[in-house]
Amino acid sequence: ALKNYNSSKRYYQKYGDSSWTGRNLSNMGIIQKDQNDFFGSKETLTEALQYLQTPKDLKYISSSYATLGTNHRKLLNFADAVEYYNKAIATSSADEDILIYKNNLAVTYIDDKQYDKAISLLEKILKDSLLIDNKDEYARVLDNLAYAKFLSGKEDKVDSLLKALEMRIQNNDERGLIASYTHLGEFYSKNN
């Protein structure tokens, strides 16, 4: 896929199409992030942002910022991750994407042990009516909220973690199941 995107990028560069050059680079950066090449992804996305134009490439711009946020979070650069997630939130015009970016921001707060910020943000997200229609994201936010409360010591009940697990089983969300089982494993390792 990277080879094809790179060929496409060169084609668009040859014909002076800045927008599609940036879009190809953005997609390449996401693939690099998915393959855990966080440094390479940062370089590619930084280059992509130089080509992307507002307003027509807004979705790619906000997605690039969000992916940069994830790269920084994975590299434990929490302050930079927060900055990029906030840029993604500010530039996005898609309400569902904004909820996802806010959830990712909250996860950054969890990773940085800023549990109160994470809990406050996740509780606001959980009340959004858009989230109710997206079962995978609802389960994700619910699990992250329960996990943040558990880590902060504010809640020692397993109910919310189990509810998120049940939803993920029903939705056949394999990636989400990994997170649920990981969080449940941490919970039970403390008391059982």
MARVOTI-163073 format. One record per residue (C-alpha): residue number from 1; y, z, x. Coordinates in pm, 1 decimal. Example, Ala and Ser with C-alpha at 12.3 -4.5 7.8 and 13.67 -1.06 7.14 Angstrom:
2
LUMDO  resi  y  z  x
LUMDO  1  -450.0  780.0  1230.0
LUMDO  2  -106.0  714.0  1367.0
// end
This chain:
192
LUMDO  resi  y  z  x
LUMDO  1  0.0  0.0  0.0
LUMDO  2  239.5  84.0  283.9
LUMDO  3  176.0  -256.6  441.4
LUMDO  4  249.6  -435.1  113.1
LUMDO  5  562.8  -230.8  44.9
LUMDO  6  681.5  -298.7  399.4
LUMDO  7  624.7  -674.8  354.3
LUMDO  8  811.1  -662.7  25.6
LUMDO  9  1093.2  -463.3  186.9
LUMDO  10  1130.9  -724.6  462.8
LUMDO  11  1138.6  -1002.4  202.4
LUMDO  12  1416.9  -832.1  8.4
LUMDO  13  1608.7  -758.3  329.3
LUMDO  14  1586.4  -1126.3  422.0
LUMDO  15  1747.9  -1220.9  90.2
LUMDO  16  2003.2  -939.6  100.2
LUMDO  17  1871.6  -742.8  -197.5
LUMDO  18  1973.8  -390.0  -104.4
LUMDO  19  1842.8  -233.1  -423.4
LUMDO  20  1484.8  -357.1  -390.8
LUMDO  21  1484.6  -283.7  -17.9
LUMDO  22  1566.2  78.7  -100.8
LUMDO  23  1312.6  93.1  -383.6
LUMDO  24  1034.5  -23.2  -152.5
LUMDO  25  1137.9  230.7  110.0
LUMDO  26  1145.8  503.7  -155.5
LUMDO  27  790.5  419.3  -263.0
LUMDO  28  680.0  419.0  101.4
LUMDO  29  835.2  762.6  152.7
LUMDO  30  646.8  900.2  -148.1
LUMDO  31  318.2  766.3  -11.3
LUMDO  32  390.3  924.5  326.7
LUMDO  33  460.9  1257.8  155.2
LUMDO  34  135.7  1230.3  -41.5
LUMDO  35  -47.6  1176.7  288.5
LUMDO  36  119.3  1490.3  433.4
LUMDO  37  339.5  1288.5  671.5
LUMDO  38  643.5  1497.3  583.0
LUMDO  39  851.6  1402.0  887.6
LUMDO  40  780.9  1029.3  845.5
LUMDO  41  856.3  1056.4  475.7
LUMDO  42  1192.0  1220.2  548.5
LUMDO  43  1288.9  934.5  780.5
LUMDO  44  1181.8  666.5  533.2
LUMDO  45  1358.3  830.9  238.0
LUMDO  46  1676.9  882.8  438.4
LUMDO  47  1672.7  510.2  513.3
LUMDO  48  1599.5  430.7  146.9
LUMDO  49  1905.1  624.8  31.4
LUMDO  50  2125.9  399.5  246.5
LUMDO  51  2014.0  96.6  44.2
LUMDO  52  1994.7  240.6  -306.5
LUMDO  53  2296.7  185.1  -529.3
LUMDO  54  2433.8  375.4  -823.2
LUMDO  55  2408.2  344.1  -1115.3
LUMDO  56  2120.8  92.5  -1124.2
LUMDO  57  1898.8  281.3  -876.7
LUMDO  58  1968.3  631.9  -1007.5
LUMDO  59  1600.4  698.9  -1085.4
LUMDO  60  1503.1  607.2  -727.9
LUMDO  61  1788.7  807.3  -580.8
LUMDO  62  1696.7  1124.6  -768.3
LUMDO  63  1327.5  1069.7  -693.5
LUMDO  64  1406.8  1029.5  -322.7
LUMDO  65  1606.9  1352.6  -324.9
LUMDO  66  1321.3  1533.7  -502.1
LUMDO  67  1067.6  1401.8  -252.5
LUMDO  68  1292.8  1512.0  33.3
LUMDO  69  1297.5  1854.3  -133.1
LUMDO  70  918.3  1861.5  -136.2
LUMDO  71  901.5  1754.0  228.3
LUMDO  72  1134.5  2035.6  329.7
LUMDO  73  946.6  2288.8  115.1
LUMDO  74  616.7  2190.7  277.1
LUMDO  75  782.1  2227.2  619.2
LUMDO  76  912.4  2572.9  515.0
LUMDO  77  1276.9  2461.1  531.4
LUMDO  78  1357.9  2634.7  205.2
LUMDO  79  1738.1  2608.7  220.6
LUMDO  80  1716.5  2231.6  269.9
LUMDO  81  1456.2  2204.0  -5.5
LUMDO  82  1686.9  2385.1  -249.1
LUMDO  83  1973.5  2154.4  -152.1
LUMDO  84  1769.4  1838.6  -212.9
LUMDO  85  1621.5  1959.5  -541.5
LUMDO  86  1972.2  2040.4  -664.0
LUMDO  87  2082.6  1687.9  -563.6
LUMDO  88  1786.3  1544.4  -755.0
LUMDO  89  1879.6  1749.4  -1062.6
LUMDO  90  2245.8  1647.6  -1037.5
LUMDO  91  2176.8  1274.9  -998.1
LUMDO  92  1896.2  1231.7  -1249.5
LUMDO  93  1968.8  1099.7  -1594.8
LUMDO  94  1613.8  1155.1  -1725.0
LUMDO  95  1572.6  1491.4  -1896.7
LUMDO  96  1197.2  1510.2  -1829.8
LUMDO  97  1250.1  1441.6  -1459.4
LUMDO  98  1515.8  1712.5  -1446.6
LUMDO  99  1265.1  1965.2  -1586.5
LUMDO  100  1012.3  1865.1  -1319.2
LUMDO  101  1275.2  1894.5  -1045.0
LUMDO  102  1378.7  2237.6  -1174.6
LUMDO  103  1015.1  2349.1  -1172.9
LUMDO  104  984.4  2229.4  -812.7
LUMDO  105  1302.1  2419.6  -728.6
LUMDO  106  1148.8  2732.2  -881.9
LUMDO  107  834.1  2682.9  -672.6
LUMDO  108  1056.5  2668.9  -364.6
LUMDO  109  1204.1  3004.8  -468.6
LUMDO  110  848.9  3141.7  -506.4
LUMDO  111  753.1  3016.6  -160.3
LUMDO  112  1070.8  3176.7  -21.4
LUMDO  113  987.4  3504.2  -200.3
LUMDO  114  1298.1  3481.1  -422.1
LUMDO  115  1094.2  3576.2  -725.8
LUMDO  116  1381.3  3677.6  -955.2
LUMDO  117  1547.4  3337.2  -914.6
LUMDO  118  1215.7  3163.4  -977.2
LUMDO  119  1137.2  3370.5  -1285.7
LUMDO  120  1482.2  3319.0  -1435.1
LUMDO  121  1466.5  2942.0  -1384.8
LUMDO  122  1108.0  2907.6  -1510.2
LUMDO  123  1183.6  3110.5  -1824.8
LUMDO  124  1471.1  2872.0  -1904.0
LUMDO  125  1251.5  2567.6  -1844.9
LUMDO  126  974.1  2708.2  -2064.3
LUMDO  127  1215.7  2722.3  -2360.2
LUMDO  128  1304.7  2352.5  -2336.7
LUMDO  129  1167.8  2153.8  -2631.4
LUMDO  130  1092.6  1852.6  -2409.7
LUMDO  131  838.0  2058.3  -2220.3
LUMDO  132  633.4  2131.8  -2531.2
LUMDO  133  548.9  1762.2  -2569.1
LUMDO  134  427.8  1734.5  -2208.5
LUMDO  135  113.3  1950.4  -2195.7
LUMDO  136  50.6  1906.4  -1820.7
LUMDO  137  403.1  2012.3  -1728.2
LUMDO  138  401.2  2296.5  -1981.3
LUMDO  139  84.1  2436.8  -1822.5
LUMDO  140  236.1  2390.6  -1477.9
LUMDO  141  552.2  2584.0  -1565.0
LUMDO  142  355.1  2855.0  -1745.6
LUMDO  143  124.3  2898.9  -1445.8
LUMDO  144  416.6  2908.9  -1200.1
LUMDO  145  598.5  3167.0  -1413.6
LUMDO  146  290.2  3389.4  -1437.8
LUMDO  147  230.9  3350.8  -1063.9
LUMDO  148  592.0  3441.2  -979.5
LUMDO  149  573.2  3749.2  -1202.5
LUMDO  150  244.0  3851.7  -1042.9
LUMDO  151  381.5  3812.0  -688.2
LUMDO  152  697.3  4001.7  -777.2
LUMDO  153  495.9  4292.3  -917.8
LUMDO  154  661.4  4252.1  -1259.4
LUMDO  155  336.6  4171.2  -1435.4
LUMDO  156  -19.8  4266.9  -1362.9
LUMDO  157  -185.1  4096.9  -1661.7
LUMDO  158  -385.9  3780.6  -1619.7
LUMDO  159  -325.8  3641.1  -1971.1
LUMDO  160  -65.0  3375.6  -1883.1
LUMDO  161  -263.5  3254.0  -1582.4
LUMDO  162  -571.5  3218.0  -1802.6
LUMDO  163  -373.9  3040.1  -2076.1
LUMDO  164  -246.5  2786.2  -1822.2
LUMDO  165  -601.3  2741.6  -1692.1
LUMDO  166  -732.5  2679.9  -2043.6
LUMDO  167  -462.4  2419.6  -2108.1
LUMDO  168  -542.0  2244.0  -1780.6
LUMDO  169  -912.6  2234.7  -1866.9
LUMDO  170  -830.9  2080.9  -2207.0
LUMDO  171  -595.5  1826.6  -2044.3
LUMDO  172  -848.3  1745.4  -1769.4
LUMDO  173  -571.8  1815.1  -1516.2
LUMDO  174  -779.2  1836.2  -1198.8
LUMDO  175  -484.9  1885.8  -963.5
LUMDO  176  -346.3  2157.6  -1189.4
LUMDO  177  -686.7  2326.5  -1203.0
LUMDO  178  -677.6  2369.3  -825.7
LUMDO  179  -346.2  2554.9  -853.7
LUMDO  180  -472.3  2767.0  -1144.3
LUMDO  181  -789.5  2867.4  -964.3
LUMDO  182  -593.5  2942.4  -647.3
LUMDO  183  -350.1  3167.8  -836.3
LUMDO  184  -632.9  3337.4  -1025.8
LUMDO  185  -817.9  3391.4  -698.3
LUMDO  186  -513.1  3565.9  -554.1
LUMDO  187  -476.0  3774.8  -869.7
LUMDO  188  -839.5  3889.6  -875.7
LUMDO  189  -855.1  3950.0  -501.7
LUMDO  190  -601.8  4231.0  -550.7
LUMDO  191  -794.5  4416.9  -821.2
LUMDO  192  -1150.3  4286.5  -834.0
// end
